[in-house]
Amino acid sequence: MANESSEQSQAVRLPEEDIKSILISQPPPPSNIKSPYEVLEQKYNVKVDFRQFIEVQPIETRAFRRQKVNILEHTAIIFTSRNAVDHFFSLCKNMRLDVPSDMKYFCVSDQTANYLQKYITVRKRKVFTGERTASDLFEHFKKHKKETFLFPCSNIRKDDIPTFMKENDIHLSEAVIYETVASDLSDLENVNYDLIAFFSPSGIASLFQNFPNFKQNKTRIAAFGPTTAQAVRDHDLHLDIEAPLPNAPSMTGAIEAYIKQVRKKK
């Protein structure tokens, strides 16, 4: 993957070569469900591999203590992912802290809120949910301005929640409780794929941390979401597939549309 040496071009590249191998920079889907990637493999006779480019690791208790954040001084907690839920309650267990039963929880989605049931008894009066994004929670924050909010997050997080809280004079404490780090991809050094799909800027950063001299050459690159797409461009890579598309809201749908385009020209 990293040892090709010819320079890539930023000019528009016509999809002249077929897609036969795809690397998805995420862990494989559960084996008990039929993945859309499996459908893609069977329908278009392509090989799809999965490899997690980033890993999530908890910070040590002493590192958390250095942040001087007192969890029990807060009356509400904001969760933007299941990772945050897991690492928060694991941290509390390690610190022998009992989270008060009247603590309020603000979750980015129903999926995250439902995941809370792994740790607490969920009651409507203390769990508030958004549709999908952090901005969906802003109206809830306004209605509960008197709460003292805690935002357990990763070392890599978006600015939307802290910015909103500051602009609306709502008390917010941030606490980094887990870190996103690059996976070891050294075994991919001499492996090449026709297409690599990325889902976060951290995935792009991991690629270059593992392979500082990476050259794209004929490898096509797909990116999900505008921040990932921008990270691709910031590293002077050519972006061939930008998902979601109006007619293809998923990464698999965008890849399928591209494969059709390639094969139509043959």
C-alpha positions in Angstrom: 0.0 0.0 0.0 2.8 2.4 0.9 5.6 1.6 -1.5 4.3 2.9 -4.8 6.3 5.8 -6.0 4.7 7.5 -9.0 3.0 10.9 -8.4 -0.7 11.1 -8.4 -2.6 13.7 -10.5 -5.2 16.0 -9.1 -6.9 16.3 -12.6 -10.3 14.7 -13.0 -9.7 11.0 -13.5 -12.1 9.0 -15.7 -13.0 5.7 -14.2 -11.2 3.6 -16.8 -10.1 0.6 -14.7 -12.5 -1.8 -13.1 -13.0 -2.2 -9.3 -12.1 -5.7 -8.2 -10.9 -5.1 -4.7 -12.1 -2.8 -1.9 -10.8 -2.0 1.5 -13.3 -0.7 4.0 -11.5 1.1 6.8 -13.9 -0.1 9.5 -14.3 -3.3 11.5 -16.3 -6.1 9.7 -20.1 -6.1 10.3 -21.6 -8.7 12.6 -21.6 -12.2 11.1 -25.2 -12.8 12.0 -26.6 -10.2 9.6 -26.4 -10.0 5.8 -24.2 -6.9 5.2 -24.8 -4.6 2.2 -21.1 -5.1 1.5 -21.8 -8.9 1.1 -24.5 -8.0 -1.4 -22.0 -5.8 -3.2 -19.5 -8.6 -3.4 -21.9 -11.1 -4.8 -23.6 -8.7 -7.2 -20.5 -7.3 -8.8 -17.9 -10.0 -8.1 -15.6 -7.8 -6.1 -13.5 -8.7 -3.1 -14.3 -6.6 0.0 -11.9 -6.6 3.0 -12.4 -4.8 6.3 -9.7 -3.3 8.4 -10.1 -0.9 11.3 -7.9 2.1 10.8 -8.5 3.7 14.2 -8.9 2.3 17.7 -10.6 3.7 20.7 -8.7 3.4 24.0 -9.8 4.5 27.5 -7.6 7.0 29.3 -6.1 6.0 32.7 -7.9 7.1 35.8 -4.9 9.2 36.9 -5.1 11.0 33.5 -8.7 11.8 34.1 -8.0 13.1 37.6 -5.5 15.5 36.1 -8.4 17.2 34.3 -9.8 18.2 37.7 -13.4 17.4 36.7 -15.7 16.3 39.4 -18.4 14.0 37.9 -20.7 14.3 41.0 -20.8 18.1 40.7 -22.9 17.7 37.5 -26.6 17.1 37.1 -26.7 16.2 33.4 -24.5 14.2 31.0 -24.2 14.5 27.2 -23.6 11.3 25.3 -22.8 11.5 21.5 -21.9 7.8 21.0 -22.0 4.4 22.6 -18.3 4.5 23.0 -18.8 7.5 25.3 -21.4 5.6 27.3 -19.2 2.5 27.8 -16.1 4.5 28.7 -17.9 6.8 31.1 -19.5 4.1 33.2 -16.3 2.1 33.1 -14.4 5.1 34.4 -17.0 5.6 37.2 -16.6 1.9 38.2 -12.8 2.2 38.3 -13.1 5.3 40.5 -15.8 3.7 42.6 -18.3 6.4 41.9 -22.0 5.8 42.1 -23.8 7.9 39.5 -26.9 9.6 41.2 -30.2 8.1 40.3 -31.6 11.6 39.4 -28.8 12.3 36.9 -30.2 13.5 33.5 -28.9 12.2 30.2 -28.9 13.9 26.9 -28.3 11.5 24.0 -27.6 12.3 20.4 -30.0 9.5 19.1 -32.5 6.9 20.2 -29.9 4.3 19.5 -27.5 5.8 22.1 -30.3 6.4 24.6 -31.4 2.7 24.3 -27.8 1.6 24.8 -27.9 3.4 28.2 -30.1 0.6 29.4 -27.0 -1.5 29.7 -26.0 0.6 32.7 -29.1 2.4 34.1 -32.9 2.1 34.3 -34.1 4.5 31.6 -37.0 6.8 32.6 -38.5 9.4 30.2 -38.1 12.2 32.7 -34.4 11.9 32.8 -33.4 10.9 29.3 -33.6 13.3 26.4 -32.8 12.3 22.8 -32.0 13.9 19.4 -32.7 12.6 16.0 -29.2 11.9 14.8 -26.8 14.9 15.3 -25.7 17.0 18.2 -27.6 20.0 16.9 -30.8 18.1 17.5 -30.2 18.4 21.2 -29.9 22.2 21.2 -33.5 22.8 22.0 -33.3 20.4 24.9 -30.3 22.3 26.2 -32.2 25.6 26.1 -35.1 24.1 28.1 -32.7 22.8 30.8 -30.3 25.8 31.0 -30.1 25.5 34.8 -28.5 22.0 34.6 -24.8 21.6 35.1 -23.7 19.6 32.0 -20.8 17.2 31.7 -19.6 16.3 28.2 -17.5 13.0 28.3 -15.8 12.9 24.9 -12.8 11.7 22.9 -9.6 13.6 22.4 -11.0 14.3 18.9 -14.4 15.9 19.0 -16.5 18.5 17.1 -16.9 22.0 18.4 -20.7 22.2 17.9 -21.8 21.4 21.5 -19.1 23.4 23.4 -19.7 26.4 21.1 -23.5 26.3 21.5 -23.2 26.0 25.3 -20.8 29.0 25.5 -23.0 31.1 23.2 -26.0 30.4 25.3 -24.3 30.8 28.7 -25.0 27.2 29.7 -22.6 25.6 32.1 -20.5 22.8 30.5 -17.5 20.8 31.6 -15.6 18.7 29.1 -13.8 15.5 30.1 -11.7 13.5 27.7 -12.3 9.9 28.8 -11.1 8.0 25.7 -8.7 8.5 22.9 -8.9 7.8 19.2 -5.5 6.4 18.0 -4.2 5.0 14.8 -4.2 1.2 14.4 -1.1 -0.7 13.4 -1.4 -1.3 9.6 2.1 -2.4 8.9 0.8 -5.7 7.5 -0.8 -3.8 4.6 2.5 -2.3 3.5 2.8 -4.3 0.3 -1.0 -4.8 -0.3 -2.8 -2.7 -2.9 -6.6 -2.2 -3.4 -8.5 -0.7 -6.3 -10.6 1.3 -3.8 -10.2 2.4 -0.2 -13.2 3.8 1.7 -12.8 6.2 4.6 -15.4 7.3 7.2 -13.6 9.9 9.3 -10.6 12.3 9.1 -9.0 10.1 11.8 -8.9 7.3 9.2 -7.0 9.4 6.8 -4.6 10.5 9.6 -4.0 6.8 10.4 -3.2 6.0 6.8 -0.4 8.7 6.8 0.8 7.9 10.3 1.4 4.3 9.2 2.6 5.1 5.7 4.1 8.7 5.6 5.1 8.2 1.9 1.8 6.9 0.7 1.2 7.5 -3.0 -2.3 7.1 -4.4 -1.5 6.2 -8.0 -4.4 4.3 -9.5 -6.2 3.6 -6.2 -9.6 5.1 -6.0 -10.7 6.8 -2.7 -14.1 7.1 -1.3 -15.1 9.3 1.7 -18.2 9.5 3.8 -19.2 12.9 5.0 -17.9 16.4 4.2 -15.2 16.5 6.9 -13.7 13.2 5.7 -13.9 14.4 2.1 -12.0 17.6 3.1 -9.4 15.5 4.9 -8.8 13.6 1.7 -8.2 16.8 -0.2 -6.1 18.3 2.5 -3.7 15.4 2.1 -3.5 16.1 -1.7 -5.3 12.9 -2.6 -7.8 12.6 -5.4 -11.4 12.0 -4.1 -13.2 9.7 -6.5 -16.4 8.9 -4.5 -18.0 11.4 -2.1 -20.8 9.9 -0.1 -23.6 10.3 0.7 -25.1 11.1 -2.8 -28.7 12.3 -3.4 -29.5 9.0 -5.0 -27.2 6.9 -2.7 -27.3 7.8 1.0 -25.0 5.0 2.0 -21.3 4.2 1.3 -22.3 0.9 -0.4 -24.8 2.8 -2.6 -22.2 5.3 -3.7 -19.6 2.6 -4.4 -22.2 0.6 -6.4 -23.0 3.7 -8.5 -19.3 4.2 -9.2 -18.8 0.5 -10.2 -21.8 0.8 -12.6 -20.2 4.0 -14.1 -16.9 2.2 -14.5 -18.4 -0.9 -16.2 -20.7 1.1 -18.4 -17.6 2.7 -20.1 -16.1 -0.6 -20.9 
